[in-house]
Amino acid sequence: MLASAGWEDLPPGPWDVAVVGGGIGGLVAAACLARNGRQVVLLDAGRSVGGYLASFRRRGAVFDACVDAVGSVFEADGSPGLLGLALEAAGVLGDVEWVELHPIRVQRFPGRDVVIPRGLVRLRESLESGFPESRFALRRALDEMAAIHARTRRALGLRSPVAPALGFRDEPFGEFLGRLPLTAEAAAALGSYATFLGLNPAAASTRALADLWMSYAEGGGWRIAGGFGALAEALARRFERAGGRIATACPVRGAARRGNRWTLRLPEGEAEASHVVWAAAPPDATRPGPLSSSFALLYALVEEIDGLAPSAGWFPSAELESFFLPADPWGSAGGLSLALPGEGKAPPGKGVPLVLHWPVAWDAVAALPKEAVHEALLGILGDLAPGVSVLWSEAATPATLERYTGNPRGAAYGWEQSPGAIQGPREVAGHGPGLIPAGQWAGTGGGVIPAALSGWRAARRLL
């Protein structure tokens, strides 16, 4: 990561814009603003920027801290997708090497594997082949989700292959599925991507799940050579080349409006800015709503595995209600990322980097020692990849993620992504009106794409 200054090495302002939080939402907002001539300072509480968009090295291998893949980078014709537009505005779309996944993912259910290919027609064919008894209901569900996602595309200036759903009111995904004659297994397959929403699929926002599904189906699945940390570094470089300044290890304790400027309270002194983009967790993030789930993670270096997809989901039970069971987190659902040769993550000798992602509620694992979490995740890996030979491994718990990101309880996606929680941006808790929210906590949904788009939108509002 680029060397960044401490606050004592930077002038206190006044700045045109202060961006609080250096995850992808804050980085995109900062880069867009600086490239358009604004004097911008980015303040992050961590030792480096990136947030969950981080990579690290162990035993000569590169591991992505949390992110498996992203969707909607490029359209089928090579033009930028939803995420691609935000990164293009920040100037970094071509600064990293993108690696496409083929297939995007394989979801493993008891007795059957479901391949997730690129393209809505191919996706429909794959799901109908896997669940022939529900083929007509699956077709209707996918068509309706595509129409819901078309509203998001149109709002950001992208064409859509289908007409947008007019008059759609968000609802829990369980209610959406309840109107369709689906078997339990087919319903679980449609809810499987809720592992990337941090909420049980029955309660998750239908809009959020439709956007997530279609961002992959229409925009492919992508990784970055060298790890997703390379994207954070590219954003930081673009920002600094445009005159922006970064201060790390610099938590913002509060903000107050004084006249026509904002004053930010820092550990040692104050900073002044005309505008503030708040892309970090609010100081009291438990007030506005429930938090999303977190992750228990296993980072492992393994012998080469035949027949395992680079991105795979694992669903021990084909029941929607079994996902995110707080009483038994290890009987829930999760997935793994296996590094591809083109990503350049493997060490010079033997071994392939693998990350097992297991969504968990904080309360379910808070009292468990890390050794117990490590052992449980190794057991899950053995079930998902029988006979796998683990050369090295270590685990991360929600407490680990909280320590590195500052997200309360290690929340992976900000607020829980229920219909009421993503109605739109909320004011930043405890700070009053006038701060523009961005990132995981902006009220637009969590994950890389919503966070990046929220940063782009915040910059557009100021520009």
C-alpha positions as CSV (number, residue, x, y, z in Angstrom):
1,M,0.0,0.0,0.0
2,L,1.2,3.5,-0.7
3,A,2.9,5.4,2.1
4,S,0.4,7.8,3.7
5,A,0.9,10.7,6.0
6,G,-0.3,11.1,9.6
7,W,-2.5,14.0,10.2
8,E,0.4,16.0,11.8
9,D,2.0,16.1,8.4
10,L,-1.0,17.6,6.6
11,P,-2.4,21.1,6.7
12,P,-5.7,21.4,8.7
13,G,-7.5,23.0,5.8
14,P,-9.9,24.4,5.0
15,W,-10.4,21.7,2.3
16,D,-13.1,21.6,-0.3
17,V,-14.0,18.1,0.8
18,A,-13.0,15.8,3.7
19,V,-13.7,12.1,3.0
20,V,-14.0,10.1,6.2
21,G,-13.3,6.4,5.6
22,G,-11.0,4.8,3.0
23,G,-13.0,1.8,1.9
24,I,-14.0,1.6,-1.8
25,G,-16.9,4.0,-1.3
26,G,-14.6,6.7,0.2
27,L,-11.8,6.0,-2.3
28,V,-14.1,6.3,-5.3
29,A,-15.6,9.5,-4.0
30,A,-12.2,11.0,-3.2
31,A,-10.7,10.1,-6.5
32,C,-13.6,11.4,-8.5
33,L,-13.6,14.7,-6.6
34,A,-9.8,15.2,-6.9
35,R,-9.8,14.4,-10.6
36,N,-12.4,17.2,-11.0
37,G,-10.2,19.8,-9.3
38,R,-11.4,19.7,-5.7
39,Q,-9.0,19.9,-2.8
40,V,-9.7,16.7,-1.0
41,V,-8.3,15.0,2.1
42,L,-9.1,11.4,2.9
43,L,-9.0,10.4,6.6
44,D,-9.0,6.7,7.6
45,A,-8.7,5.2,11.1
46,G,-6.7,2.2,9.9
47,R,-3.1,1.8,9.1
48,S,-3.8,1.7,5.4
49,V,-6.8,2.4,3.1
50,G,-8.9,-0.3,1.5
51,G,-11.2,-1.5,4.2
52,Y,-12.6,-4.9,3.2
53,L,-11.0,-4.4,-0.2
54,A,-7.7,-5.7,1.2
55,S,-5.1,-8.4,0.3
56,F,-2.3,-9.7,2.4
57,R,0.6,-12.2,1.9
58,R,1.3,-15.3,3.9
59,R,3.8,-18.1,3.1
60,G,4.6,-16.4,-0.2
61,A,0.9,-16.5,-1.3
62,V,-1.6,-13.6,-1.7
63,F,-5.0,-13.8,0.0
64,D,-8.0,-11.5,-0.4
65,A,-9.2,-10.6,3.0
66,C,-12.9,-11.0,2.2
67,V,-13.9,-10.4,-1.4
68,D,-14.5,-13.5,-3.6
69,A,-15.5,-11.8,-6.9
70,V,-17.3,-8.8,-8.2
71,G,-19.9,-8.5,-11.0
72,S,-20.8,-5.8,-13.5
73,V,-17.3,-4.7,-14.4
74,F,-17.8,-5.1,-18.2
75,E,-20.9,-5.6,-20.3
76,A,-21.0,-8.3,-22.9
77,D,-19.8,-5.8,-25.6
78,G,-16.8,-4.8,-23.4
79,S,-18.2,-1.4,-22.3
80,P,-18.2,-0.7,-18.5
81,G,-20.9,-2.2,-16.4
82,L,-22.3,-0.7,-13.2
83,L,-19.1,-1.1,-11.2
84,G,-17.1,-0.3,-14.3
85,L,-18.7,3.1,-14.6
86,A,-17.8,4.0,-11.0
87,L,-14.2,2.9,-11.5
88,E,-14.0,4.6,-14.8
89,A,-15.1,7.9,-13.2
90,A,-12.4,7.4,-10.6
91,G,-9.9,6.8,-13.4
92,V,-8.8,3.2,-12.4
93,L,-10.8,0.8,-14.6
94,G,-7.8,0.2,-16.8
95,D,-5.2,0.4,-14.0
96,V,-5.7,-3.2,-12.8
97,E,-5.7,-6.5,-14.7
98,W,-9.2,-8.1,-14.6
99,V,-9.6,-11.9,-14.6
100,E,-13.0,-13.3,-15.6
101,L,-14.5,-16.4,-13.9
102,H,-15.9,-19.2,-16.1
103,P,-18.3,-20.2,-14.8
104,I,-19.1,-17.4,-12.3
105,R,-19.8,-19.8,-9.5
106,V,-21.0,-23.3,-8.7
107,Q,-23.6,-23.6,-5.9
108,R,-23.4,-27.1,-4.2
109,F,-26.6,-28.4,-2.7
110,P,-27.2,-31.9,-1.3
111,G,-27.2,-34.2,-4.3
112,R,-26.7,-31.6,-7.0
113,D,-24.5,-28.8,-8.2
114,V,-25.9,-25.7,-9.8
115,V,-23.6,-23.9,-12.3
116,I,-24.0,-20.1,-12.5
117,P,-22.9,-19.0,-16.0
118,R,-22.8,-15.6,-17.5
119,G,-25.9,-14.5,-19.5
120,L,-29.5,-14.5,-18.4
121,V,-30.6,-17.1,-21.0
122,R,-27.8,-19.5,-20.0
123,L,-28.5,-18.9,-16.3
124,R,-32.2,-19.7,-16.9
125,E,-31.2,-22.9,-18.7
126,S,-28.9,-24.0,-15.9
127,L,-31.4,-23.5,-13.1
128,E,-34.2,-25.1,-15.1
129,S,-31.9,-28.1,-15.8
130,G,-31.1,-28.4,-12.1
131,F,-34.7,-28.0,-10.9
132,P,-36.9,-29.2,-13.8
133,E,-39.9,-29.5,-11.6
134,S,-39.8,-25.7,-11.0
135,R,-38.7,-24.6,-14.5
136,F,-41.7,-22.3,-15.2
137,A,-41.6,-20.7,-11.8
138,L,-37.8,-20.2,-12.1
139,R,-38.3,-18.5,-15.5
140,R,-40.8,-16.1,-14.1
141,A,-38.7,-15.4,-11.0
142,L,-35.6,-14.6,-13.1
143,D,-37.6,-12.4,-15.5
144,E,-39.1,-10.4,-12.6
145,M,-35.7,-10.0,-11.0
146,A,-34.2,-8.8,-14.3
147,A,-37.0,-6.2,-14.6
148,I,-36.3,-5.0,-11.0
149,H,-32.6,-4.7,-11.8
150,A,-33.4,-2.8,-15.0
151,R,-34.5,0.1,-12.8
152,T,-31.1,0.3,-11.2
153,R,-29.4,0.2,-14.6
154,R,-31.7,2.9,-16.1
155,A,-31.1,5.1,-13.0
156,L,-27.3,5.0,-13.8
157,G,-27.6,5.6,-17.5
158,L,-27.2,2.0,-18.7
159,R,-29.4,0.3,-21.2
160,S,-31.3,-2.8,-20.1
161,P,-32.3,-5.8,-22.2
162,V,-35.6,-5.8,-20.5
163,A,-38.2,-3.2,-19.6
164,P,-37.9,-2.0,-15.9
165,A,-40.4,-3.1,-13.4
166,L,-42.8,-0.1,-12.9
167,G,-44.4,0.5,-9.6
168,F,-42.2,-2.2,-7.9
169,R,-42.2,-1.8,-4.1
170,D,-39.5,-3.6,-2.3
171,E,-40.4,-6.6,-0.1
172,P,-38.7,-9.5,1.7
173,F,-37.4,-12.1,-0.7
174,G,-39.4,-14.8,1.1
175,E,-42.7,-13.0,0.2
176,F,-41.5,-12.7,-3.4
177,L,-40.8,-16.4,-3.6
178,G,-44.0,-17.3,-1.8
179,R,-46.1,-16.2,-4.8
180,L,-44.3,-18.7,-7.0
181,P,-44.8,-22.5,-7.2
182,L,-41.2,-23.4,-6.4
183,T,-39.9,-26.5,-4.6
184,A,-37.9,-25.8,-1.4
185,E,-34.7,-26.7,-3.3
186,A,-35.4,-24.3,-6.2
187,A,-36.3,-21.5,-3.7
188,A,-33.0,-22.1,-1.9
189,A,-31.1,-21.9,-5.1
190,L,-32.6,-18.5,-5.9
191,G,-31.8,-17.4,-2.3
192,S,-28.3,-18.7,-2.4
193,Y,-26.6,-15.3,-3.2
194,A,-28.0,-14.0,0.0
195,T,-24.8,-15.2,1.6
196,F,-23.4,-12.0,0.1
197,L,-26.1,-9.8,1.6
198,G,-25.5,-10.8,5.3
199,L,-29.1,-11.7,6.0
200,N,-31.4,-14.7,5.8
201,P,-32.8,-14.8,2.2
202,A,-36.3,-15.0,3.4
203,A,-35.9,-11.6,5.1
204,A,-33.5,-10.0,2.6
205,S,-34.5,-7.1,0.3
206,T,-35.8,-8.5,-3.1
207,R,-34.3,-5.4,-4.8
208,A,-30.9,-6.0,-3.3
209,L,-30.9,-9.7,-4.2
210,A,-32.2,-9.0,-7.8
211,D,-29.4,-6.4,-8.3
212,L,-26.8,-8.9,-7.0
213,W,-28.0,-11.8,-9.1
214,M,-28.2,-9.7,-12.3
215,S,-24.9,-7.9,-11.8
216,Y,-23.3,-11.3,-12.2
217,A,-25.7,-12.7,-14.8
218,E,-25.4,-9.7,-17.1
219,G,-21.9,-8.4,-16.1
220,G,-19.9,-11.6,-15.4
221,G,-17.8,-12.5,-12.4
222,W,-14.4,-10.9,-12.0
223,R,-11.3,-10.9,-9.9
224,I,-8.1,-8.8,-10.0
225,A,-4.6,-10.2,-10.7
226,G,-2.6,-9.8,-7.5
227,G,-5.7,-9.5,-5.3
228,F,-8.4,-6.9,-4.7
229,G,-5.9,-4.9,-2.6
230,A,-4.5,-3.8,-6.0
231,L,-7.7,-1.9,-6.7
232,A,-7.4,0.0,-3.4
233,E,-3.8,0.8,-4.2
234,A,-4.8,2.0,-7.7
235,L,-7.5,4.2,-6.3
236,A,-5.1,5.7,-3.8
237,R,-2.5,6.4,-6.5
238,R,-5.0,8.1,-8.8
239,F,-6.3,10.2,-5.9
240,E,-2.8,11.3,-4.8
241,R,-1.7,12.0,-8.4
242,A,-4.7,14.3,-8.7
243,G,-3.5,16.3,-5.7
244,G,-5.5,14.5,-3.0
245,R,-3.9,13.8,0.4
246,I,-4.4,10.7,2.6
247,A,-4.0,10.6,6.4
248,T,-4.1,7.1,8.0
249,A,-4.3,6.1,11.6
250,C,-6.5,9.2,11.9
251,P,-10.0,8.4,13.4
252,V,-12.5,11.1,13.2
253,R,-14.2,11.5,16.6
254,G,-17.0,13.8,15.4
255,A,-18.1,16.6,13.1
256,A,-19.9,19.9,13.7
257,R,-21.2,22.5,11.3
258,R,-19.8,26.0,12.1
259,G,-21.0,28.6,9.7
260,N,-20.4,27.5,6.1
261,R,-17.8,24.8,7.1
262,W,-17.5,21.5,8.8
263,T,-15.1,21.0,11.7
264,L,-13.9,17.5,12.2
265,R,-12.5,16.5,15.6
266,L,-9.4,14.4,15.3
267,P,-7.2,12.7,17.9
268,E,-4.8,15.6,17.7
269,G,-6.5,18.8,16.6
270,E,-9.2,19.6,14.1
271,A,-9.7,19.8,10.3
272,E,-12.0,22.1,8.4
273,A,-13.8,21.4,5.1
274,S,-16.6,22.9,3.2
275,H,-18.2,19.5,2.6
276,V,-17.9,16.0,4.1
277,V,-18.4,12.6,2.6
278,W,-18.9,10.2,5.4
279,A,-17.8,6.7,4.2
280,A,-17.2,5.1,7.6
281,A,-19.4,3.5,10.2
282,P,-21.3,6.1,12.2
283,P,-20.0,6.6,15.7
284,D,-23.0,4.8,17.1
285,A,-23.8,2.3,14.4
286,T,-26.3,0.3,16.5
287,R,-28.9,3.0,16.6
288,P,-30.4,3.3,13.1
289,G,-31.0,-0.4,12.5
290,P,-29.8,-4.0,12.9
291,L,-26.4,-4.8,11.6
292,S,-25.6,-7.3,8.8
293,S,-23.9,-10.6,9.6
294,S,-20.1,-10.9,9.7
295,F,-17.8,-13.6,8.5
296,A,-15.7,-16.4,9.9
297,L,-12.9,-16.9,7.4
298,L,-10.3,-19.6,6.8
299,Y,-7.2,-18.7,4.9
300,A,-5.4,-21.8,3.6
301,L,-2.7,-22.9,1.3
302,V,-3.7,-26.2,-0.2
303,E,-2.4,-28.8,-2.7
304,E,-4.0,-28.4,-6.1
305,I,-7.6,-29.6,-6.1
306,D,-9.2,-31.2,-9.2
307,G,-12.8,-30.6,-10.0
308,L,-13.4,-27.6,-7.6
309,A,-14.7,-24.4,-9.1
310,P,-12.7,-21.2,-8.3
311,S,-15.8,-19.8,-6.8
312,A,-18.1,-22.3,-5.0
313,G,-21.1,-22.1,-2.6
314,W,-21.8,-24.8,-0.1
315,F,-25.3,-25.3,1.2
316,P,-25.6,-28.3,3.6
317,S,-29.4,-27.9,3.7
318,A,-31.7,-26.9,0.8
319,E,-34.0,-24.9,3.1
320,L,-34.1,-21.1,3.1
321,E,-34.6,-21.0,6.8
322,S,-31.4,-22.9,7.4
323,F,-29.2,-20.1,6.2
324,F,-27.6,-17.9,9.0
325,L,-28.8,-20.1,11.9
326,P,-27.4,-18.3,15.0
327,A,-27.7,-21.4,17.1
328,D,-25.6,-23.5,14.7
329,P,-23.4,-21.3,12.5
330,W,-21.5,-24.2,11.1
331,G,-24.7,-25.9,9.7
332,S,-25.6,-22.8,7.7
333,A,-24.2,-21.9,4.3
334,G,-21.0,-20.3,2.9
335,G,-18.5,-20.7,0.1
336,L,-14.9,-20.6,-0.9
337,S,-12.5,-18.9,-3.3
338,L,-9.8,-20.9,-5.0
339,A,-7.1,-18.8,-6.7
340,L,-6.8,-19.1,-10.5
341,P,-3.4,-19.3,-12.2
342,G,-4.0,-16.0,-13.9
343,E,-4.4,-14.2,-10.6
344,G,-0.8,-14.5,-9.7
345,K,-1.5,-15.3,-6.1
346,A,0.2,-18.7,-5.7
347,P,3.7,-18.9,-4.1
348,P,6.7,-19.9,-6.3
349,G,6.6,-23.5,-5.0
350,K,3.7,-25.8,-4.2
351,G,0.3,-24.8,-3.2
352,V,-2.9,-22.8,-4.1
353,P,-4.4,-20.0,-2.0
354,L,-7.9,-20.7,-0.8
355,V,-10.3,-18.6,1.3
356,L,-13.4,-20.2,3.0
357,H,-16.1,-17.5,3.7
358,W,-18.7,-18.5,6.3
359,P,-21.3,-15.8,7.2
360,V,-22.1,-15.8,10.9
361,A,-23.9,-13.8,13.5
362,W,-21.7,-12.1,16.0
363,D,-23.6,-13.6,19.0
364,A,-23.1,-17.2,17.6
365,V,-19.3,-17.1,17.7
366,A,-18.3,-14.2,20.0
367,A,-17.6,-16.5,22.9
368,L,-15.7,-19.1,20.8
369,P,-11.9,-19.0,20.9
370,K,-10.2,-18.6,17.5
371,E,-8.9,-22.1,17.7
372,A,-12.4,-23.5,17.8
373,V,-13.5,-21.4,14.8
374,H,-10.4,-22.6,13.0
375,E,-11.2,-26.2,13.7
376,A,-14.8,-25.8,12.6
377,L,-13.9,-24.2,9.3
378,L,-11.3,-26.9,8.6
379,G,-14.1,-29.4,9.0
380,I,-16.3,-27.6,6.6
381,L,-13.5,-27.4,4.1
382,G,-13.1,-31.2,4.4
383,D,-16.8,-31.7,3.6
384,L,-16.7,-29.3,0.6
385,A,-13.5,-30.6,-0.8
386,P,-13.0,-34.2,0.4
387,G,-9.3,-35.3,0.5
388,V,-8.0,-31.7,0.3
389,S,-4.4,-31.5,1.6
390,V,-3.9,-28.3,3.7
391,L,-0.4,-27.1,3.8
392,W,-1.0,-24.0,6.0
393,S,-4.1,-22.3,7.5
394,E,-5.3,-19.6,9.9
395,A,-8.7,-18.2,10.8
396,A,-10.3,-14.8,11.2
397,T,-13.3,-14.2,13.3
398,P,-15.8,-11.3,13.4
399,A,-13.7,-9.8,16.1
400,T,-10.7,-9.8,13.7
401,L,-12.8,-8.0,11.1
402,E,-14.0,-5.4,13.6
403,R,-10.4,-4.7,14.7
404,Y,-9.2,-4.1,11.2
405,T,-12.2,-2.2,9.7
406,G,-13.8,-0.5,12.7
407,N,-17.2,-2.0,11.6
408,P,-19.2,-2.7,14.8
409,R,-19.3,-6.5,15.4
410,G,-17.4,-7.0,12.1
411,A,-20.5,-6.3,10.1
412,A,-19.6,-7.3,6.5
413,Y,-22.3,-5.2,4.8
414,G,-23.2,-2.4,7.1
415,W,-26.9,-2.4,8.0
416,E,-28.8,-5.6,7.4
417,Q,-30.1,-5.6,3.9
418,S,-33.8,-5.8,4.5
419,P,-36.3,-3.8,2.5
420,G,-36.6,-1.1,5.2
421,A,-32.9,-0.7,5.6
422,I,-32.0,0.1,2.0
423,Q,-34.8,2.5,1.1
424,G,-32.2,5.2,0.5
425,P,-29.4,7.2,2.1
426,R,-30.0,8.1,5.7
427,E,-28.4,11.0,7.5
428,V,-25.3,10.1,9.4
429,A,-26.3,9.1,12.9
430,G,-25.4,11.7,15.5
431,H,-24.1,14.3,13.1
432,G,-27.2,16.0,11.8
433,P,-28.0,16.9,8.2
434,G,-25.5,17.9,5.6
435,L,-23.0,15.1,5.5
436,I,-23.2,13.0,2.4
437,P,-23.1,9.3,3.3
438,A,-21.2,6.7,1.2
439,G,-19.9,3.2,1.4
440,Q,-21.4,0.2,3.3
441,W,-23.4,2.5,5.7
442,A,-25.0,4.8,3.1
443,G,-28.4,3.0,3.0
444,T,-28.0,1.7,-0.5
445,G,-26.9,-1.8,0.4
446,G,-23.6,-3.4,1.2
447,G,-21.0,-5.1,-0.9
448,V,-18.4,-3.8,-3.4
449,I,-20.8,-2.6,-6.1
450,P,-23.3,-0.6,-3.9
451,A,-20.4,0.9,-1.9
452,A,-18.5,2.0,-5.0
453,L,-21.7,3.4,-6.6
454,S,-22.5,5.3,-3.5
455,G,-19.1,6.9,-3.5
456,W,-19.6,7.9,-7.2
457,R,-23.0,9.3,-6.4
458,A,-21.7,11.3,-3.5
459,A,-19.0,12.8,-5.7
460,R,-21.6,13.6,-8.4
461,R,-23.8,15.4,-5.9
462,L,-20.9,17.6,-4.9
463,L,-19.8,18.2,-8.5
